[in-house]
């Protein structure tokens, strides 16, 4: 199903898309999430004077959004906001170096893992997509591409960047307030498990269930071993227990029950 980038105002950070007769707006103010428009809204955008008509088609809406985000940045950097400059910026989407192609291939091959990673950290589908766009933006920098290509392995470096993106979002939104921990052992563990992210709970459940190491747990969760190690370390800190102390069937059961409660609420 084709989607048309009907027009764009790079200065305002906004573009108008059209698909199956429906009008959609994407903008930096809305975190580039598509919002439906009616004909009167489109007319007002045209009257604002900054909208350049384009009529460029993409196969998927995700491709159109990425193209508009990059085109806006290129136009602002070059200072060429003419219709021709904007068209050239949107057309300049394919990777222009072998390092960018290889780095993008690493991302493309792991989109499902990245989506799972972000969702296990409590992000919605839309938030996960937005965070993946943030990762793609970082690939614009040559130093970032080289980090992925020279990483050992490249996947570990990629998920390290994904963690950085998550931390940036958390710092921007502000960490949720937490109450003081209870004093009894059982209630303290329950309190601690509720503070863990989904990925930390999943990693801890498998850790507590037997003698699995981070490598094996990572294979089961389809996550880098480094992420699993970090998740288990965080659980140890929150629960105030050593790794060996957390290996028990009771803790594994508590972790799974907490994950089931979260699924029931979602």
MORA-V466723 format. One record per pair of residues at least 4 apart in sequence whose ideal C-beta (glycine too) atoms are under 6 Angstrom apart, sorted by sequence separation. I is the first residue (numbers start at 1). J is the second residue. D is the distance in Angstrom with one decimal. If there is no record, write none. Layout:
i=I j=J d=D
i=I j=J d=D
This chain:
i=37 j=41 d=4.0
i=67 j=71 d=5.9
i=104 j=108 d=6.0
i=110 j=114 d=5.7
i=119 j=123 d=5.8
i=123 j=127 d=3.9
i=146 j=150 d=5.6
i=196 j=200 d=3.9
i=204 j=208 d=5.9
i=212 j=216 d=4.6
i=214 j=218 d=5.8
i=223 j=227 d=4.8
i=235 j=239 d=5.9
i=241 j=245 d=4.1
i=9 j=14 d=5.0
i=18 j=23 d=5.9
i=30 j=35 d=5.8
i=37 j=42 d=5.8
i=46 j=51 d=5.5
i=58 j=63 d=4.3
i=80 j=85 d=3.2
i=95 j=100 d=3.8
i=118 j=123 d=4.3
i=123 j=128 d=4.9
i=139 j=144 d=5.8
i=151 j=156 d=5.8
i=182 j=187 d=3.9
i=196 j=201 d=5.0
i=212 j=217 d=5.1
i=218 j=223 d=5.1
i=223 j=228 d=6.0
i=241 j=246 d=5.3
i=246 j=251 d=5.6
i=26 j=32 d=5.1
i=45 j=51 d=5.3
i=58 j=64 d=4.2
i=75 j=81 d=5.5
i=95 j=101 d=4.3
i=138 j=144 d=4.8
i=139 j=145 d=5.7
i=148 j=154 d=5.2
i=151 j=157 d=2.8
i=182 j=188 d=5.2
i=206 j=212 d=5.5
i=218 j=224 d=5.9
i=8 j=15 d=4.1
i=17 j=24 d=4.3
i=181 j=188 d=5.5
i=218 j=225 d=4.2
i=26 j=34 d=5.6
i=7 j=16 d=4.8
i=16 j=25 d=5.9
i=95 j=104 d=5.7
i=119 j=128 d=5.7
i=148 j=157 d=5.1
i=182 j=191 d=5.4
i=5 j=15 d=5.9
i=6 j=16 d=4.7
i=24 j=34 d=4.4
i=25 j=35 d=5.0
i=118 j=128 d=4.0
i=147 j=157 d=5.3
i=148 j=158 d=5.6
i=181 j=191 d=5.4
i=215 j=225 d=4.8
i=218 j=228 d=4.7
i=15 j=26 d=5.3
i=75 j=86 d=5.8
i=206 j=217 d=4.6
i=214 j=225 d=4.4
i=217 j=228 d=4.8
i=5 j=17 d=6.0
i=6 j=18 d=4.7
i=25 j=37 d=5.0
i=14 j=27 d=4.0
i=115 j=128 d=5.0
i=118 j=131 d=5.2
i=3 j=17 d=5.7
i=4 j=18 d=4.6
i=13 j=27 d=5.6
i=23 j=37 d=4.1
i=75 j=89 d=5.1
i=203 j=217 d=5.8
i=214 j=228 d=4.1
i=13 j=28 d=3.4
i=74 j=89 d=4.1
i=214 j=229 d=4.6
i=3 j=19 d=4.4
i=71 j=89 d=4.0
i=114 j=132 d=5.8
i=23 j=42 d=5.4
i=71 j=90 d=4.3
i=202 j=221 d=5.9
i=67 j=90 d=5.3
i=203 j=228 d=5.0
i=207 j=232 d=5.4
i=67 j=93 d=5.2
i=203 j=231 d=3.9
i=203 j=232 d=5.5
i=52 j=83 d=4.8
i=134 j=165 d=4.9
i=200 j=231 d=4.3
i=204 j=235 d=4.5
i=199 j=231 d=5.4
i=32 j=65 d=5.4
i=52 j=86 d=5.2
i=56 j=90 d=5.8
i=131 j=165 d=5.3
i=200 j=234 d=5.5
i=200 j=235 d=5.2
i=103 j=139 d=5.3
i=12 j=50 d=5.6
i=208 j=246 d=5.5
i=11 j=50 d=5.4
i=26 j=65 d=5.8
i=196 j=235 d=5.8
i=208 j=247 d=5.5
i=208 j=248 d=5.8
i=9 j=50 d=3.9
i=9 j=51 d=4.9
i=103 j=145 d=4.2
i=106 j=148 d=5.6
i=195 j=238 d=5.4
i=208 j=251 d=4.2
i=209 j=252 d=4.3
i=7 j=51 d=4.6
i=8 j=52 d=5.8
i=208 j=252 d=4.0
i=7 j=52 d=6.0
i=100 j=145 d=5.6
i=103 j=148 d=4.7
i=117 j=162 d=5.8
i=121 j=166 d=5.7
i=7 j=53 d=4.9
i=99 j=145 d=4.6
i=192 j=238 d=4.7
i=7 j=54 d=5.6
i=17 j=64 d=6.0
i=102 j=149 d=5.8
i=192 j=239 d=4.4
i=205 j=252 d=5.1
i=106 j=154 d=5.3
i=114 j=162 d=6.0
i=5 j=54 d=5.2
i=205 j=255 d=3.7
i=5 j=56 d=4.7
i=204 j=255 d=5.2
i=205 j=256 d=5.5
i=106 j=158 d=5.9
i=4 j=57 d=5.2
i=15 j=68 d=4.4
i=201 j=255 d=4.9
i=2 j=57 d=5.0
i=3 j=58 d=5.5
i=201 j=258 d=5.9
i=3 j=61 d=5.0
i=201 j=259 d=5.4
i=5 j=64 d=5.4
i=13 j=72 d=5.8
i=3 j=64 d=5.2
i=193 j=254 d=5.9
i=10 j=72 d=4.5
i=10 j=75 d=4.2
i=159 j=224 d=4.8
i=193 j=258 d=4.8
i=156 j=224 d=4.9
i=159 j=227 d=5.5
i=155 j=224 d=5.7
i=156 j=226 d=5.1
i=10 j=81 d=5.8
i=121 j=197 d=5.1
i=120 j=198 d=4.2
i=121 j=199 d=5.9
i=120 j=199 d=3.8
i=31 j=130 d=5.4
i=113 j=222 d=5.6
